[in-house]
Amino acid sequence: MMQIEHVAIWCGDIDRLKGFYETWFGAIAGERYVNAKTGLESYFLSFTGGARLELMQRPDVTDRASPAVPRGLAHLALVVGIEGAVDALTVELAQHGHRVAGQPRRTGDGYYESVVLDPEGNRVELVAERGGT
């Protein structure tokens, strides 16, 4: 069963955006994640019904016109099953000519994921079920 795990947005002011979604949409924020090595900071916001939104900021992400990493939609994350399913689907997509932008790995915040690009270059994270190996 495929389901959207979360959608992520690059932000200029992560706390302001967090407050907006908490105030107007009843989101509940998890703890702030900080990666001291890359400067990435993020919050996962949970909504009634299970939908989640990841708010992210990093010093080198400046605005939508930035040539490196523009603000806005960052990626779509899809739960594809256990870790082995992430590995297998990554290989299968590559074999069919789709670009793999990030090999399967364990992230600093505990996800097992890979990243592929859809035909228009959008980043799609293939994510293992939490706790699934």
Backbone torsions as a table, in degrees:
resi	resn	phi	psi	omega
1	MET	NA	121.8	176.5
2	MET	-87.8	141.0	174.0
3	GLN	-150.5	151.6	175.2
4	ILE	-74.2	126.2	179.8
5	GLU	-83.0	-49.0	175.6
6	HIS	-166.1	165.3	172.4
7	VAL	-119.0	142.8	-176.3
8	ALA	-121.6	146.1	179.4
9	ILE	-129.5	130.1	170.3
10	TRP	-74.7	132.6	-175.2
11	CYS	-119.7	156.2	170.3
12	GLY	-92.1	-33.1	179.4
13	ASP	-135.9	90.2	-173.1
14	ILE	-60.3	-37.9	-178.8
15	ASP	-70.7	-37.1	177.8
16	ARG	-64.1	-44.6	-179.9
17	LEU	-66.9	-40.1	177.4
18	LYS	-58.1	-47.0	179.0
19	GLY	-60.7	-38.7	178.5
20	PHE	-60.4	-50.5	-177.8
21	TYR	-69.7	-32.4	176.0
22	GLU	-68.0	-46.4	-175.8
23	THR	-68.9	-48.3	-170.8
24	TRP	-93.4	-21.5	-175.2
25	PHE	-126.4	7.0	176.1
26	GLY	69.1	21.9	179.5
27	ALA	-66.0	147.8	175.0
28	ILE	-115.6	119.3	-176.2
29	ALA	-86.4	137.8	170.4
30	GLY	-79.5	-173.0	179.1
31	GLU	-69.8	147.6	177.1
32	ARG	-66.4	131.2	175.5
33	TYR	-100.5	133.7	178.6
34	VAL	-130.7	126.0	174.4
35	ASN	-105.4	103.5	-176.0
36	ALA	-62.4	-28.4	-177.7
37	LYS	-71.2	-44.1	-176.0
38	THR	-100.1	-16.4	-176.1
39	GLY	84.7	2.0	179.0
40	LEU	-68.8	134.7	171.3
41	GLU	-128.2	141.5	180.0
42	SER	-152.3	158.3	171.3
43	TYR	-129.1	142.4	165.8
44	PHE	-101.0	127.9	177.8
45	LEU	-107.6	131.4	179.1
46	SER	-107.3	143.1	179.8
47	PHE	-119.7	158.8	175.0
48	THR	-55.4	135.0	-179.7
49	GLY	96.5	-7.6	173.6
50	GLY	100.3	-10.7	179.0
51	ALA	-64.5	147.5	178.6
52	ARG	-133.9	149.9	177.9
53	LEU	-128.1	131.6	176.0
54	GLU	-104.5	124.6	175.3
55	LEU	-101.9	128.6	-175.1
56	MET	-131.6	145.9	170.8
57	GLN	-144.0	151.1	179.1
58	ARG	-152.3	145.3	-174.6
59	PRO	-56.1	-31.2	-177.0
60	ASP	-86.8	0.5	177.7
61	VAL	-100.9	106.2	-170.0
62	THR	-103.6	-56.9	178.9
63	ASP	-156.6	174.0	-175.2
64	ARG	-60.9	-24.6	-179.4
65	ALA	-84.2	-4.8	-179.1
66	SER	-62.0	130.4	-179.7
67	PRO	-72.3	-22.4	-176.1
68	ALA	-81.3	-72.1	-179.0
69	VAL	-138.4	102.9	-178.2
70	PRO	-76.1	154.1	171.6
71	ARG	-66.7	161.2	179.6
72	GLY	118.8	-158.9	-179.3
73	LEU	-57.9	127.3	-177.8
74	ALA	-98.2	-46.4	-179.2
75	HIS	-167.0	164.3	172.2
76	LEU	-112.2	128.5	-179.3
77	ALA	-110.2	128.3	-179.4
78	LEU	-120.7	127.2	173.6
79	VAL	-74.7	124.2	-176.6
80	VAL	-114.6	1.0	-179.6
81	GLY	126.5	-148.4	-178.9
82	ILE	-79.0	174.4	-177.8
83	GLU	-54.2	-40.7	178.9
84	GLY	-60.7	-32.0	178.2
85	ALA	-69.4	-36.3	175.6
86	VAL	-61.2	-47.8	-179.6
87	ASP	-59.9	-50.1	-175.9
88	ALA	-64.0	-44.7	-178.5
89	LEU	-68.5	-34.9	176.6
90	THR	-60.4	-46.9	179.2
91	VAL	-63.1	-45.0	-178.4
92	GLU	-62.4	-43.1	178.6
93	LEU	-63.7	-41.9	178.3
94	ALA	-62.0	-41.5	179.2
95	GLN	-63.5	-24.1	178.6
96	HIS	-96.6	15.5	172.2
97	GLY	89.4	6.6	178.6
98	HIS	-87.1	139.6	-176.4
99	ARG	-75.8	130.9	174.2
100	VAL	-94.6	116.1	-177.8
101	ALA	-94.0	-13.2	178.8
102	GLY	-157.8	117.8	-179.9
103	GLN	-66.3	157.7	178.4
104	PRO	-54.2	136.2	-177.8
105	ARG	-163.5	165.0	172.5
106	ARG	-93.9	125.7	-178.9
107	THR	-85.0	166.6	179.2
108	GLY	-63.1	-25.4	179.2
109	ASP	-100.1	17.8	168.4
110	GLY	94.6	3.9	177.7
111	TYR	-85.1	150.1	167.2
112	TYR	-107.5	118.4	-171.8
113	GLU	-153.5	162.6	165.5
114	SER	-130.6	170.7	179.1
115	VAL	-130.9	127.2	174.4
116	VAL	-121.2	160.5	177.1
117	LEU	-104.5	135.1	175.2
118	ASP	-75.7	175.9	-176.2
119	PRO	-58.3	-19.7	178.2
120	GLU	-102.6	8.6	176.3
121	GLY	88.8	7.0	176.5
122	ASN	-74.0	140.4	-179.2
123	ARG	-79.7	127.5	177.6
124	VAL	-121.1	117.5	176.6
125	GLU	-87.3	127.3	172.4
126	LEU	-94.9	114.2	-168.9
127	VAL	-116.4	138.4	173.7
128	ALA	-79.6	150.3	173.3
129	GLU	-54.7	140.8	178.4
130	ARG	-61.6	123.6	-179.4
131	GLY	84.0	-0.1	179.3
132	GLY	-93.8	126.8	178.9
133	THR	-115.6	NA	NA
